[in-house]
Each structure stands twice: as structure tokens, then as C-alpha cells.
Amino acid sequence: MTSRAEAEFFIRNCPNTRMDGDRDGIPCENDSRF
């Protein structure tokens, strides 16, 4: 994963991803790289 856009793509298109802990649609919120 190199960008927030890539993380958002995975959240929308790959079931059972665990990048959105609070399920608000914003992935990797605690990752300072994004």
C-alpha cells in the first residue's frame, strides 16, 4: 500500500479488509504515512 487512494480502492473492492477499524469508510486513519 503506497497511498490512501490505494487503501480506499481495497476497502471498496476487496471483502474482509481490516483497514477501516471503525467502519466509517476512511481507511488507515491511524497511519501517519497518509
Buried (B, 14 or more C-beta within 10 A) or exposed (E): BEEBEEBBEBBEEEEEEEBBEEEEEBBBEEEEEB
